Amino acid sequence: MKNITQQFNSGFVPYKALLIYKHEREQEMNQFQCNEAETEIYVESYDIGGNGKPINAHPLSIKEMNALHALLQTSQELQDTYLKSKGLLSNKVLYVNQQANGYAIWYTPPQEVTLFFVESLQIPSGKFHIPAMLWKANADTLHVYALKGKAKPNEHTKICHAPFLNIYGSGQVCMGTVQINIGKTTCLEDFMAAWERYFFNSNFSHSISGNNSTKSNTTELWRILAGSGKPFPQEELLTSHLTMKQIIR
């Protein structure tokens, strides 16, 4: 069974109630055949009053059936948009799983981005060069990893630990107080853009791995890189035990 409790807690209100009556009666056949049960169905429709209770009981009309069919059809079409591309797949996309709790895997090449740090770290927020990254996310959680070089990864590419703060050894990102709002109807392009925005716009605040996400002290490394304009030093990346096949699972 699919748990949709969270959906009902996020703005859904009662709209229509249907009560289905069933009546079975045996229909007598000729002497060479057994009796056969005949089933009759009657559907009663209720509107929902302001107090949430059903009112205005009446037989379900053809007009109501057509309206409900259109409504349910639209709902299903919206569900089917989750992690679907609006057009041709971006070159960034590596893998997509569109099941109920589906996820996407994509990469970004080395780039210059704005990173934010809490004041207590004494690392000035600003522009930094970062290595190529591998991203894996579903609607609730994000994992990030680093890649050496600029090439698009394949199943043989070595995966490295992401050289950032706020990241567990598994690659999962601690999003802190960031409010994640990714719905089950979000298309693939918006999904990836949202997670990249959440990640880069959050404040890096602490090292979960004891400053061992890089060869040298991770916090000190970002202090050195702050304001330097230098490319991220590839030699600082630590190879992970994870493979691309394990990440895809």
C-alpha positions in Angstrom: 0.0 0.0 0.0 1.3 3.5 -0.8 1.4 5.8 2.2 -0.2 9.1 1.2 -0.7 10.5 4.7 1.8 13.3 4.0 -0.2 14.3 1.0 -3.4 14.6 3.0 -1.6 16.7 5.6 -0.4 19.2 3.0 -3.6 21.0 1.9 -6.0 18.3 0.8 -9.7 18.7 1.8 -12.7 16.4 1.4 -14.5 17.1 -1.8 -16.9 14.2 -2.7 -18.0 10.9 -1.1 -19.4 7.9 -2.9 -21.3 5.1 -1.3 -21.7 2.0 -3.3 -24.6 -0.4 -2.7 -24.5 -4.0 -4.0 -27.5 -6.3 -4.3 -27.1 -9.9 -5.5 -30.1 -12.1 -6.3 -30.2 -15.5 -7.8 -31.6 -15.8 -11.3 -33.4 -19.0 -12.0 -32.3 -20.9 -15.1 -33.8 -23.8 -17.0 -33.6 -27.4 -15.7 -30.2 -28.1 -17.4 -28.4 -25.1 -15.7 -27.6 -24.0 -12.2 -28.9 -20.9 -10.7 -26.8 -17.8 -11.5 -26.3 -14.8 -9.2 -27.1 -11.4 -10.7 -25.4 -8.3 -9.2 -27.0 -4.9 -9.2 -25.0 -1.8 -8.2 -26.3 1.6 -7.1 -23.9 4.5 -6.4 -25.0 7.3 -4.1 -23.1 10.6 -4.2 -22.5 13.0 -1.3 -21.3 16.5 -1.3 -19.1 17.5 1.6 -20.3 20.3 3.9 -18.2 23.0 5.6 -17.9 20.9 8.7 -16.4 18.0 6.7 -19.6 15.9 6.9 -21.3 14.4 3.8 -24.6 16.1 2.8 -27.0 16.2 -0.2 -27.2 12.5 -0.8 -28.3 11.7 -4.4 -27.8 9.1 -7.2 -24.4 9.6 -9.0 -25.2 11.3 -12.3 -23.5 10.9 -15.7 -22.3 14.4 -15.4 -20.6 13.8 -12.1 -19.0 10.5 -13.4 -17.5 12.4 -16.3 -16.2 15.2 -14.0 -14.6 12.7 -11.6 -13.1 10.8 -14.5 -11.5 14.0 -15.9 -10.3 14.9 -12.4 -8.7 11.5 -11.7 -7.1 11.4 -15.2 -5.5 14.8 -14.6 -4.2 13.6 -11.2 -2.6 10.5 -12.7 -1.0 12.6 -15.5 0.6 14.9 -12.8 1.9 11.9 -10.9 3.5 10.6 -14.2 5.6 13.7 -14.5 7.9 12.9 -11.6 11.5 12.8 -12.8 10.4 12.8 -16.4 12.3 15.1 -18.8 10.5 18.0 -20.5 12.5 17.3 -23.6 15.8 15.7 -24.6 17.7 14.3 -21.7 20.4 16.7 -20.5 24.0 15.5 -21.0 24.4 15.8 -17.2 21.9 12.9 -16.6 23.5 9.5 -15.8 20.6 7.4 -14.4 16.9 7.9 -13.5 14.7 5.6 -11.4 11.0 6.7 -11.7 9.5 4.4 -9.1 7.5 5.6 -6.1 10.5 6.8 -4.2 12.5 7.3 -7.4 15.9 9.0 -7.7 18.1 10.6 -10.2 21.9 10.5 -10.7 23.7 13.3 -12.5 27.1 15.0 -12.7 28.4 18.5 -13.0 31.8 19.4 -14.5 34.3 21.6 -12.5 32.8 25.0 -12.1 33.0 28.2 -10.1 30.2 28.6 -7.6 29.3 30.8 -4.6 29.7 28.9 -1.3 28.4 30.1 2.1 30.1 29.4 5.5 28.9 30.3 9.0 30.9 33.1 10.6 32.4 30.9 13.3 34.4 28.9 10.7 36.3 32.1 9.7 36.0 31.2 6.0 34.8 34.1 3.9 31.8 33.2 1.8 32.3 33.9 -1.9 33.3 32.4 -5.2 35.2 29.1 -5.2 36.3 26.7 -7.8 35.0 23.2 -7.1 35.8 19.8 -8.7 33.4 17.8 -10.9 30.6 16.4 -8.8 28.3 13.3 -8.8 24.8 13.8 -7.5 22.2 11.3 -6.3 18.9 12.4 -4.9 15.3 11.4 -4.3 12.6 13.8 -3.2 13.9 13.9 0.4 17.7 13.2 0.6 20.8 14.1 -1.3 24.2 12.4 -1.7 27.1 14.0 -3.4 30.6 12.8 -4.4 33.5 14.2 -6.3 35.2 13.2 -9.6 38.7 13.9 -10.8 39.1 15.5 -14.2 36.4 16.9 -16.5 35.1 13.9 -18.4 31.6 12.6 -18.1 31.8 9.6 -15.7 31.1 6.0 -16.7 30.8 2.7 -14.8 34.7 2.5 -14.5 35.2 6.1 -13.2 36.7 6.3 -9.7 34.4 8.0 -7.2 35.9 10.4 -4.6 34.6 11.8 -1.4 33.0 15.2 -1.8 35.5 17.7 -0.3 32.9 19.7 1.6 31.7 20.2 5.1 28.3 19.0 6.3 28.7 15.6 4.6 28.6 12.1 6.0 31.2 9.5 5.0 28.4 7.8 2.9 28.0 11.0 0.8 24.7 12.0 2.3 24.4 15.7 2.9 23.3 17.1 6.2 20.9 19.9 5.0 20.4 21.3 8.5 17.4 23.7 8.6 17.0 23.9 4.9 13.4 23.4 4.0 13.2 20.8 1.1 10.2 21.3 -1.1 10.3 18.8 -4.0 6.9 17.4 -4.9 6.1 14.0 -6.5 5.2 15.8 -9.7 8.6 17.6 -10.2 10.1 17.1 -13.7 13.7 16.0 -14.0 15.2 19.3 -15.0 13.5 21.2 -12.1 14.4 18.3 -9.7 18.2 18.6 -10.4 18.1 22.4 -10.4 16.3 22.5 -7.1 18.8 20.1 -5.4 21.8 22.1 -6.7 20.3 25.3 -5.5 19.5 23.8 -2.0 23.1 22.5 -1.7 25.0 25.7 -2.9 22.7 28.1 -1.1 23.0 26.4 2.3 25.5 27.4 4.9 28.4 25.0 5.5 28.8 24.9 9.2 30.8 21.9 10.5 32.8 18.8 9.6 31.0 15.6 10.2 34.0 13.4 9.2 36.5 15.1 11.5 37.9 17.3 8.7 38.9 14.1 6.8 36.9 14.7 3.6 40.2 15.7 1.9 43.9 14.8 2.3 44.6 17.9 4.4 42.3 19.4 7.0 39.1 20.1 5.1 38.2 23.3 7.0 41.7 24.7 6.6 41.8 23.9 2.9 38.7 26.0 2.3 40.3 28.9 4.3 43.3 28.7 2.0 41.1 28.6 -1.2 38.9 31.5 -0.1 39.5 34.5 -2.4 42.4 32.8 -4.2 40.6 32.2 -7.5 42.6 29.0 -7.8 41.2 25.7 -9.3 40.4 23.1 -6.7 43.5 21.0 -6.1 42.7 17.6 -7.5 45.4 15.9 -5.4 43.3 16.7 -2.3 40.5 14.4 -3.4 40.2 11.1 -1.5 39.1 8.0 -3.4 35.9 6.4 -2.1 35.3 2.6 -1.8 32.0 3.1 -3.7 31.7 2.2 -7.4 29.2 3.7 -9.9 27.3 0.4 -9.8 26.8 0.6 -6.1 25.6 4.2 -6.3 23.1 3.3 -9.0 21.5 0.6 -6.7 
